[in-house]
Amino acid sequence: MKKTILITALVLSGLTSFAQSNEEKNIKLFYKKALTEAKCYSWLEYLSNDIGSRLSGSKGAEEGVQYTKRQLETLGLDKVYLQEVMVPHWVRGEKETAYILDGKVKTNVPICALGGSIATAKTGLTAEIVEVQGIEELKTLGSKVKGKIVFFNRPMNPENIETFVSYGACVDQRFAGAKEAAKLGAVGSIVRSMNLRLDDFPHAGAQSYGDLPKEEYIPTAAVSTNGAELLSKSLKANPALKFYFKQSCETLPDVLSHNVIGELTGTVNPQNIMVVGGHLDSWDLADGSHDDGAGVVQSMEVIRILKNLNYKPKNTIRVVLFMNEENGGKGGAKYEEVSKQNNENHIFALESDSGGFSPRGFSIEADDTNYKKIKDYTPLFEPYLVHSFTIGHAGSDIGHLTSKAIVKAGLKPDSQRYFDYHHAANDKFDAINKRELELGAATMTSLLYLMDQNGIVLPTAN
């Protein structure tokens, strides 16, 4: 009798699919909604084509904040608000130029300044160049690099199926290469772009001088993979050749920006918070459709689907669009700071920051008990070709969250093409496949729903 009453009530309210025992049917409904009614693709089209690049501190970043806030306000959420955060403001300036100087022969190569780099002199920088495969090899050269440009040329390993493993194995030379080269007296550094294919797109990214005094900073840039191959080949033929590059980037004072937050209040445990999000900022070479416009609109789509279905979450669900993941991580840090001040209790966080490609699973940060619980959901996802539930890094922005008991997950799309676009000038809207984007949103909705319904396993007291 109780079951009949429940079903009748659900039908009368327009919710034919939210009985806890009907998870398979609910997930099927999420995918149907995403593939037939989603707004994420049109949201991304505007974010990418009408607003464009959104590097922290830029006009585009501010327009992105206001646009996504307006769209969330149309969804009828319980709360939509902005959270203030001070962010770095680095600007690229004029387009960079570079060439290999072999005697009197100049051969142009594509470069882009790395985020946070200083400029060269107005006339540019010319010096002999030393090629190394990474920071460890650099350290063995000692004073041999003094007065020279260091060329970091360790490529991403093509043997790894998980391309993020290849990225992680060589990105240190981009982030810390200039700092380490400067310590040895180098006058500049160039790094091979983090890209598995050979092309003419230099890939931007953050770098840091660490605790070096400002007077010891040296200019640093990324060179395209084709440019790196040519430079390496040219050095083998003539180790005494020189390299020239010119860039006019600079760091301006920090700027006030915002995280964008929308909320559905929990009906059973409103004090428990579940986050779904991505980062709103992008690098300035393109509009960042994959990194991370896709994650932004997918996260918005998750909460749109749930609200559209009149779903009443047990726990409070927040969509958080973080500012400044790319060159500082200030948005994620600020969100955690405010969370601590308010004594908030986060139990689950889900991030999408690996591109808008076909979803394959999730990378999970959890203890063994909660990991097994999530992995047991695998049969529910297999009909949608989502099968990979692995322990690993969930996301940079949600990485800041430190609640006592929290499970974190990062959407894992197919990564084979991601680094063709990552931080490069071709990361544009035309690189996005509508159906793949929507499948990712449905996959995220499904996991968030399961976590809300079933909760996490709390650690037992000693």
MIZAZA-865398 format. One record per residue (C-alpha): residue in one letter; x, y, z. Coordinates in steps of 0.2 Angstrom, whole numbers. Example, Ala and Ser with C-alpha at 12.3 -4.5 7.8 and 13.67 -1.06 7.14 Angstrom:
<A, <62, -22, 39>>;
<S, <68, -5, 36>>;
END
This chain:
<M, <0, 0, 0>>;
<K, <14, 12, 5>>;
<K, <23, 8, -12>>;
<T, <7, 12, -21>>;
<I, <5, 29, -12>>;
<L, <23, 33, -16>>;
<I, <22, 30, -34>>;
<T, <5, 39, -36>>;
<A, <13, 54, -27>>;
<L, <28, 54, -39>>;
<V, <17, 53, -54>>;
<L, <6, 67, -48>>;
<S, <21, 78, -45>>;
<G, <28, 74, -63>>;
<L, <43, 64, -55>>;
<T, <41, 46, -61>>;
<S, <59, 42, -59>>;
<F, <65, 47, -42>>;
<A, <62, 31, -31>>;
<Q, <78, 26, -22>>;
<S, <76, 8, -28>>;
<N, <75, 14, -46>>;
<E, <93, 20, -49>>;
<E, <95, 12, -66>>;
<K, <79, 21, -73>>;
<N, <84, 38, -65>>;
<I, <101, 37, -74>>;
<K, <93, 33, -90>>;
<L, <82, 48, -88>>;
<F, <98, 59, -85>>;
<Y, <106, 54, -101>>;
<K, <89, 57, -110>>;
<K, <88, 74, -103>>;
<A, <106, 78, -107>>;
<L, <105, 72, -125>>;
<T, <88, 80, -130>>;
<E, <86, 95, -119>>;
<A, <103, 101, -113>>;
<K, <109, 119, -114>>;
<C, <127, 116, -110>>;
<Y, <132, 117, -129>>;
<S, <123, 134, -132>>;
<W, <130, 141, -116>>;
<L, <148, 136, -121>>;
<E, <145, 143, -138>>;
<Y, <141, 160, -130>>;
<L, <155, 159, -118>>;
<S, <168, 154, -131>>;
<N, <162, 164, -147>>;
<D, <154, 180, -139>>;
<I, <166, 182, -124>>;
<G, <181, 173, -129>>;
<S, <197, 171, -118>>;
<R, <195, 173, -99>>;
<L, <212, 174, -91>>;
<S, <211, 180, -73>>;
<G, <210, 199, -72>>;
<S, <204, 202, -90>>;
<K, <188, 209, -97>>;
<G, <184, 192, -103>>;
<A, <185, 184, -86>>;
<E, <173, 197, -79>>;
<E, <161, 195, -93>>;
<G, <162, 176, -90>>;
<V, <157, 179, -72>>;
<Q, <142, 190, -76>>;
<Y, <136, 178, -90>>;
<T, <136, 162, -80>>;
<K, <128, 171, -65>>;
<R, <114, 177, -76>>;
<Q, <112, 159, -83>>;
<L, <111, 151, -66>>;
<E, <98, 164, -61>>;
<T, <87, 158, -74>>;
<L, <86, 140, -67>>;
<G, <76, 144, -52>>;
<L, <89, 138, -39>>;
<D, <88, 142, -21>>;
<K, <103, 154, -21>>;
<V, <115, 161, -34>>;
<Y, <129, 173, -29>>;
<L, <146, 179, -32>>;
<Q, <161, 176, -20>>;
<E, <175, 189, -20>>;
<V, <193, 183, -24>>;
<M, <208, 193, -28>>;
<V, <217, 186, -43>>;
<P, <234, 188, -52>>;
<H, <233, 199, -68>>;
<W, <247, 194, -80>>;
<V, <246, 201, -98>>;
<R, <254, 194, -114>>;
<G, <257, 211, -123>>;
<E, <262, 210, -141>>;
<K, <263, 193, -151>>;
<E, <280, 185, -147>>;
<T, <293, 182, -161>>;
<A, <307, 170, -161>>;
<Y, <320, 163, -173>>;
<I, <335, 151, -175>>;
<L, <350, 161, -180>>;
<D, <363, 150, -189>>;
<G, <376, 161, -196>>;
<K, <366, 174, -206>>;
<V, <351, 162, -208>>;
<K, <336, 166, -198>>;
<T, <322, 153, -196>>;
<N, <306, 158, -188>>;
<V, <298, 146, -175>>;
<P, <282, 149, -165>>;
<I, <283, 153, -147>>;
<C, <272, 160, -133>>;
<A, <277, 167, -116>>;
<L, <273, 156, -101>>;
<G, <261, 164, -89>>;
<G, <270, 174, -76>>;
<S, <286, 177, -86>>;
<I, <294, 193, -87>>;
<A, <297, 202, -104>>;
<T, <313, 202, -114>>;
<A, <322, 218, -117>>;
<K, <312, 228, -130>>;
<T, <325, 223, -143>>;
<G, <323, 205, -138>>;
<L, <336, 192, -132>>;
<T, <349, 183, -142>>;
<A, <361, 170, -135>>;
<E, <368, 153, -138>>;
<I, <357, 139, -133>>;
<V, <359, 123, -123>>;
<E, <347, 108, -125>>;
<V, <343, 97, -110>>;
<Q, <330, 84, -107>>;
<G, <324, 90, -91>>;
<I, <329, 99, -74>>;
<E, <339, 85, -68>>;
<E, <351, 85, -83>>;
<L, <351, 104, -82>>;
<K, <358, 103, -64>>;
<T, <373, 92, -70>>;
<L, <379, 106, -82>>;
<G, <382, 119, -69>>;
<S, <391, 135, -75>>;
<K, <391, 128, -93>>;
<V, <374, 137, -95>>;
<K, <379, 154, -89>>;
<G, <375, 167, -101>>;
<K, <365, 155, -112>>;
<I, <347, 151, -116>>;
<V, <342, 134, -109>>;
<F, <331, 123, -121>>;
<F, <320, 110, -111>>;
<N, <316, 97, -124>>;
<R, <309, 82, -114>>;
<P, <294, 76, -125>>;
<M, <278, 69, -118>>;
<N, <279, 50, -118>>;
<P, <268, 43, -132>>;
<E, <268, 25, -124>>;
<N, <256, 30, -110>>;
<I, <238, 27, -114>>;
<E, <234, 38, -99>>;
<T, <240, 54, -107>>;
<F, <239, 64, -91>>;
<V, <253, 52, -85>>;
<S, <264, 58, -99>>;
<Y, <260, 76, -95>>;
<G, <264, 74, -77>>;
<A, <281, 67, -81>>;
<C, <287, 82, -90>>;
<V, <277, 97, -85>>;
<D, <290, 101, -71>>;
<Q, <302, 108, -84>>;
<R, <288, 121, -89>>;
<F, <283, 126, -72>>;
<A, <301, 127, -64>>;
<G, <313, 126, -78>>;
<A, <316, 145, -79>>;
<K, <319, 146, -60>>;
<E, <332, 132, -61>>;
<A, <340, 139, -76>>;
<A, <341, 156, -68>>;
<K, <350, 149, -53>>;
<L, <364, 143, -64>>;
<G, <366, 160, -73>>;
<A, <355, 157, -89>>;
<V, <348, 172, -97>>;
<G, <332, 164, -104>>;
<S, <323, 148, -106>>;
<I, <313, 139, -119>>;
<V, <302, 124, -116>>;
<R, <295, 111, -128>>;
<S, <276, 112, -128>>;
<M, <266, 99, -118>>;
<N, <259, 91, -133>>;
<L, <259, 73, -140>>;
<R, <257, 78, -158>>;
<L, <269, 88, -170>>;
<D, <261, 105, -174>>;
<D, <264, 123, -175>>;
<F, <254, 128, -159>>;
<P, <264, 133, -144>>;
<H, <256, 129, -128>>;
<A, <254, 142, -114>>;
<G, <254, 137, -95>>;
<A, <260, 143, -79>>;
<Q, <278, 145, -73>>;
<S, <285, 150, -56>>;
<Y, <301, 159, -51>>;
<G, <298, 152, -33>>;
<D, <308, 162, -21>>;
<L, <321, 169, -33>>;
<P, <324, 188, -31>>;
<K, <316, 198, -44>>;
<E, <332, 204, -51>>;
<E, <336, 186, -55>>;
<Y, <320, 182, -66>>;
<I, <323, 177, -84>>;
<P, <311, 177, -98>>;
<T, <304, 160, -103>>;
<A, <293, 154, -117>>;
<A, <285, 138, -124>>;
<V, <290, 133, -142>>;
<S, <279, 122, -153>>;
<T, <283, 104, -155>>;
<N, <288, 107, -173>>;
<G, <299, 121, -168>>;
<A, <307, 111, -154>>;
<E, <311, 97, -167>>;
<L, <318, 109, -179>>;
<L, <328, 118, -165>>;
<S, <335, 101, -158>>;
<K, <340, 95, -176>>;
<S, <348, 112, -180>>;
<L, <358, 111, -163>>;
<K, <365, 94, -168>>;
<A, <371, 101, -184>>;
<N, <378, 117, -176>>;
<P, <380, 117, -157>>;
<A, <386, 135, -158>>;
<L, <370, 143, -166>>;
<K, <360, 156, -157>>;
<F, <342, 159, -153>>;
<Y, <332, 175, -153>>;
<F, <316, 178, -145>>;
<K, <306, 194, -140>>;
<Q, <291, 195, -128>>;
<S, <283, 210, -119>>;
<C, <272, 202, -106>>;
<E, <271, 209, -88>>;
<T, <262, 206, -71>>;
<L, <250, 220, -66>>;
<P, <243, 222, -48>>;
<D, <230, 209, -42>>;
<V, <212, 212, -48>>;
<L, <196, 208, -39>>;
<S, <186, 194, -47>>;
<H, <173, 181, -42>>;
<N, <169, 163, -40>>;
<V, <151, 160, -46>>;
<I, <140, 149, -35>>;
<G, <123, 142, -37>>;
<E, <114, 131, -24>>;
<L, <100, 119, -21>>;
<T, <97, 117, -3>>;
<G, <96, 100, 4>>;
<T, <80, 93, 11>>;
<V, <86, 80, 24>>;
<N, <104, 85, 28>>;
<P, <106, 103, 22>>;
<Q, <122, 106, 32>>;
<N, <131, 93, 21>>;
<I, <137, 101, 5>>;
<M, <141, 92, -12>>;
<V, <150, 103, -25>>;
<V, <151, 101, -44>>;
<G, <161, 113, -53>>;
<G, <175, 118, -66>>;
<H, <186, 133, -68>>;
<L, <179, 149, -77>>;
<D, <196, 156, -82>>;
<S, <206, 151, -97>>;
<W, <222, 155, -105>>;
<D, <222, 170, -117>>;
<L, <228, 162, -133>>;
<A, <210, 155, -137>>;
<D, <193, 154, -128>>;
<G, <197, 138, -118>>;
<S, <182, 128, -124>>;
<H, <190, 112, -118>>;
<D, <200, 120, -104>>;
<D, <189, 123, -95>>;
<G, <173, 130, -103>>;
<A, <167, 112, -105>>;
<G, <168, 109, -87>>;
<V, <159, 125, -83>>;
<V, <144, 122, -93>>;
<Q, <144, 103, -89>>;
<S, <143, 108, -71>>;
<M, <129, 120, -74>>;
<E, <120, 107, -84>>;
<V, <120, 95, -69>>;
<I, <111, 107, -58>>;
<R, <99, 112, -73>>;
<I, <94, 94, -75>>;
<L, <91, 91, -57>>;
<K, <81, 107, -55>>;
<N, <71, 104, -71>>;
<L, <66, 86, -64>>;
<N, <61, 94, -48>>;
<Y, <73, 84, -39>>;
<K, <74, 87, -20>>;
<P, <92, 83, -15>>;
<K, <95, 76, 2>>;
<N, <111, 86, 4>>;
<T, <114, 104, -2>>;
<I, <121, 104, -20>>;
<R, <132, 118, -26>>;
<V, <138, 122, -43>>;
<V, <154, 132, -41>>;
<L, <163, 140, -56>>;
<F, <180, 144, -49>>;
<M, <191, 158, -55>>;
<N, <210, 158, -58>>;
<E, <214, 139, -58>>;
<E, <226, 142, -73>>;
<N, <239, 154, -65>>;
<G, <237, 154, -46>>;
<G, <223, 143, -40>>;
<K, <216, 158, -30>>;
<G, <197, 153, -33>>;
<G, <198, 136, -25>>;
<A, <209, 142, -11>>;
<K, <196, 156, -7>>;
<Y, <181, 145, -8>>;
<E, <190, 133, 5>>;
<E, <194, 149, 16>>;
<V, <176, 155, 16>>;
<S, <170, 137, 19>>;
<K, <181, 135, 35>>;
<Q, <176, 152, 41>>;
<N, <157, 147, 40>>;
<N, <161, 130, 47>>;
<E, <154, 121, 32>>;
<N, <154, 102, 30>>;
<H, <158, 96, 12>>;
<I, <155, 77, 10>>;
<F, <158, 76, -9>>;
<A, <165, 86, -23>>;
<L, <165, 83, -42>>;
<E, <176, 92, -54>>;
<S, <177, 92, -73>>;
<D, <193, 99, -80>>;
<S, <200, 87, -93>>;
<G, <190, 92, -108>>;
<G, <174, 90, -116>>;
<F, <177, 73, -124>>;
<S, <168, 56, -122>>;
<P, <167, 52, -103>>;
<R, <175, 36, -98>>;
<G, <174, 36, -79>>;
<F, <180, 45, -64>>;
<S, <197, 48, -55>>;
<I, <193, 46, -36>>;
<E, <201, 52, -20>>;
<A, <193, 42, -6>>;
<D, <198, 29, 7>>;
<D, <196, 11, 3>>;
<T, <178, 9, 9>>;
<N, <171, 24, -1>>;
<Y, <181, 20, -16>>;
<K, <174, 2, -16>>;
<K, <156, 9, -14>>;
<I, <158, 20, -29>>;
<K, <166, 7, -39>>;
<D, <151, -4, -36>>;
<Y, <141, 8, -46>>;
<T, <151, 3, -62>>;
<P, <136, -8, -68>>;
<L, <125, 7, -69>>;
<F, <137, 16, -80>>;
<E, <143, 2, -91>>;
<P, <128, 4, -104>>;
<Y, <135, 22, -107>>;
<L, <152, 16, -110>>;
<V, <158, 23, -94>>;
<H, <169, 10, -85>>;
<S, <185, 17, -77>>;
<F, <184, 21, -59>>;
<T, <201, 23, -53>>;
<I, <211, 30, -38>>;
<G, <219, 46, -43>>;
<H, <219, 65, -43>>;
<A, <201, 72, -44>>;
<G, <204, 91, -48>>;
<S, <215, 106, -44>>;
<D, <201, 117, -37>>;
<I, <192, 104, -26>>;
<G, <209, 99, -21>>;
<H, <208, 114, -9>>;
<L, <194, 106, 1>>;
<T, <199, 99, 18>>;
<S, <183, 94, 27>>;
<K, <185, 79, 39>>;
<A, <176, 66, 29>>;
<I, <175, 70, 10>>;
<V, <176, 60, -6>>;
<K, <182, 69, -22>>;
<A, <180, 64, -40>>;
<G, <186, 70, -57>>;
<L, <177, 67, -73>>;
<K, <188, 56, -84>>;
<P, <185, 59, -103>>;
<D, <194, 50, -116>>;
<S, <211, 60, -116>>;
<Q, <219, 55, -132>>;
<R, <216, 72, -140>>;
<Y, <216, 83, -125>>;
<F, <234, 89, -126>>;
<D, <231, 93, -145>>;
<Y, <222, 108, -138>>;
<H, <227, 111, -120>>;
<H, <233, 129, -117>>;
<A, <234, 132, -136>>;
<A, <227, 144, -149>>;
<N, <216, 130, -156>>;
<D, <206, 127, -140>>;
<K, <191, 134, -148>>;
<F, <173, 130, -149>>;
<D, <174, 121, -166>>;
<A, <185, 108, -157>>;
<I, <169, 103, -146>>;
<N, <158, 89, -150>>;
<K, <140, 93, -144>>;
<R, <136, 75, -140>>;
<E, <152, 71, -131>>;
<L, <149, 87, -121>>;
<E, <132, 82, -116>>;
<L, <137, 64, -112>>;
<G, <149, 71, -100>>;
<A, <136, 81, -91>>;
<A, <124, 66, -90>>;
<T, <138, 56, -82>>;
<M, <142, 69, -69>>;
<T, <123, 71, -65>>;
<S, <122, 52, -62>>;
<L, <137, 51, -50>>;
<L, <131, 66, -40>>;
<Y, <114, 59, -39>>;
<L, <120, 42, -33>>;
<M, <131, 51, -20>>;
<D, <117, 61, -14>>;
<Q, <105, 47, -12>>;
<N, <118, 35, -4>>;
<G, <130, 46, 5>>;
<I, <147, 42, 10>>;
<V, <154, 30, 23>>;
<L, <160, 40, 38>>;
<P, <176, 35, 47>>;
<T, <173, 26, 63>>;
<A, <179, 34, 79>>;
<N, <194, 26, 88>>;
END
